[in-house]
Amino acid sequence: MFRRVIRIVLSVVMLATASVALSVSTAGTAQADGCYTWSGTLEEGDRGEAVRQLQIRLAGYPGYDSTLAIDGVFGPHTESALRRFQDAYNLSVDGVAGSETFNKLYALQDNDCTPIHFSYAELNTCNSTWSGGAVSASTAKANALVTMWKLEALRHALGDDPITISSGFRSYSCNSAAGGASTSRHLYGDAADMTGTHSLCTLVRQARYHGFREILGPGYPGHSDHAHVAHDPSKYWSASSCF
């Protein structure tokens, strides 16, 4: 009888030990959805696809009037963007992407890598194949993904109030029908026209912090009813009625 009791006690202890070991081994491990899984940590000096995927999601945190290169190189600008992201979501601000950062990113994205508050369908009401624009369909769709993450950052900075997208990617035929300029960034998939809870002037002012190089709003011809953001390499900002 005594030996039986000892065996039972030992079994309980072993089960408890195994449970603790499992908890320790999985504590802090980031659990991904169906989109992308990071492993380990990322910090300045790292390179590769894991860094590029991180940069896509940090594209909206480059700082005022700046942009973040999505080149797979974790340099000082990526670290600064990461720190801004961590601060925006009340994470540990250390400039290192680990399980805490990754878990927040997983919570912010859907299975197709789009941020939870925006979708490919919203960024393309023109041509579901993403073809017929100024770039290949794959490039247009990739550009739209980066734009959505910038919009997610903008939305969060404005208290997570809804932003409505009235126009995104356009093929040449859609752009012509909409009266768009022949050089419109909508043809590249990186443009979005916005309305929302906040005023248009609030949207265009805040957009300057979130990686957009082309920002147009009230006061610019044809933009009295929406705010326009895009990634124009030449950088252009005009919304004279907002001052």
N, C-alpha and C positions, 0 to 999 in steps of 0.2 A: 504493500500500500504506500509506504513511504517513498519507494523508488518511483512509483507511478506519479505521485505528487511532484517529485523532483523533475520528472520528464515533462510534465505539463507546464511547470514554471519555466523550464528552459525553452520550451517551444514558444511560450508567450514572449519571452525576452528576445528570442531570435526574430520573431515576427516584428516586434517593435523596433529592433535594430535595423531590420531591412527597410521598414517604413521610413525611418529617419534618414537612412542612407539615400533612399529614393528621393526624398524631399530635398536633401542637400544637393544631389546631383542635378535636379531639375530646377532648383530655385534660380530665378533670374534668367532662365532660358527663354528666349523670344520664340513665340509660336506664330508662324506665318499663316496667312490664308493661301488661296490658290494662285497668288500672283508672283511673288518673289520672296526667297528666303535668304537672309544674311546669316553668316556664322561668325563667331568670334567678335572682334571689335575692329573699327576702322578709325584711323587717326592720321594726322599730317604725315606725309611721306608715302602713304599707301597709294597703290594704283590698281586699275583693273575695272572689270564690269561691276563689281560690288560697289565701288566708289561712284561709278557713273549712275547706277540705279539710285544711290543716295542723293546725288546731285540733282537728279530729276525732281525729287521730292523736296529738295531744299531750294529750288529755283525761285521761290517767292520770298526768300529771306536774304537777299544780297546787300541790303542797306539802301539808303536814299540815293535815287538817281543812278543806280548801278545794276549790273547783271552778273549772274554766276555762270561761268563757262561749264558746259557739261562735256568734259573731256576725259573723265576717268582718272584724273590726277588730284589727289587730296592735298591741296596747297593751302596757304593762309586764308584765301578768300572762302574756300569751302569750310574751313574751320570757323571763320567768323559767321558764315551763314548758319552753320550747325549750332553755334552758341545762341544766335538769335532765335532759332527754332526751339531750342531747349528752354530758353527764357520765356518764349511765347506760351509754352504749354506747362510751365512750372516744373520742369525737369531739372536734374542736376546740371548746371551749366559748366561743363568741363571741356567742351570741344572734342570729345571722343564719342564716337557712335558705338554704343554697346546695347545690351538687352533692353534697358529703359527706353532709349531712343527708338530702337527697332520696334518694340511693342507698341509705342505710340504711333509709329508709321503704319504698322499693321492695322491698328484700330481706325486709322484715317483713310484706308484704301479698300476698294472693292476687289473682287477676284480678277478683274481685267486691268488692274493697276491704276485705274482712275480714282481720284479722291472721292470720298463718300457723298459729297454734295454736288458733284458735277458728273456728267456722263458724255460718252462719245456722241450719243444721239442729240444732246443739247448743242454740241459744238459742230454738228453737221446736219442741218435741216435741208440741205441742197442735194447731196449726192451720196448715198450710203456706201458707195464703193470708194469714196475719197479720191476719185480720178477726175481728170479734166481740168486741173488747176495748173499753177505755174511750176509745181514740183511733182514728183512721183506720188502715188497714192500712199505708199508706206511712209514717205517723208512728211506728207501733210498730216497723217494720223499721228506720227511721232511728235510733230510740232504741236499739235492740239493737246497731246498728253501733258507736255511741259506747261502749256498755257493754263490747263486746268489746275495744275498744282500751284501756279502763281495765283490763280483766282481763289483757290482754297485758302492760301495765306492772306490774301486781301480780305476775304470773307471773315476769317477768324479775327483779324485786326479790328474789324468793324463790329465786333460783338457776336459773330456768328449769325448775323441777320441775313435773310435770303438775298441772293443776287440772281436776277433773271437774265438769261442769255437770249437776246433776240436775233443774233446772227453770228455764225462762226465761219467754218470753211465754206468756200464757194468755188464751183467750177467756173470757167470763163463764161459759160452760158448763163449760169445763175447770177454771176456778178454783173453781167450786162443787163439782165432783167431787173436787178436791184438798183441799177444806176450807179454802180461802184466805179471807182477810178480804174483805169487800165493797169495801174501798178499796185492795186489794193493788196494789202497784206492778207486779206481774206483768201486770196488765191493760194497762199502758202500754208494755210491751216493754223497760223499762229495768232490770229486776230479774234477778238470777241467784242460784240456790242452788248452793253449792259444797261439794265434798269434795275430797280430794287427798292428796298425799304429806305435806304439813305438817299439823299439828294445826289444829283449827277455831279455836282461840284465836289461833294464829299468823296465820291467814287474816284474822280480823276485826281484829286489831291492825294488820296491815300495810295493810289496805284503807283505813285513815284517811288514808293518804298518796296515794291514787290516785283521788280525785275522787268517791267515793261518799258520799252524804249520808244514806243509811239503811243502817245496819249492825247486823245482829242475829246473835247466836250463842248458845253454851251459857249457860244461865241465863235466857234469854228463853223463855217458854212455846212449846213445839213446835219448838225449835231445838237440841235436844241432839245431833242427828245431821247437821247441816249448818250452814254459814254463809251468811247471806243479805246481799246487797248490792244497792242500788238508788239511784236519784236522786230522792229525795223532797225537794221544795222546802223542807219544814219542818225537815229535818235531824234524824234520830233515831238514837241509838246505844244499844244495850243488849246486854250479854253479861256479866252479873254473875259467872258462874262463871270468867271469864278473869282475875280479879283475886285 
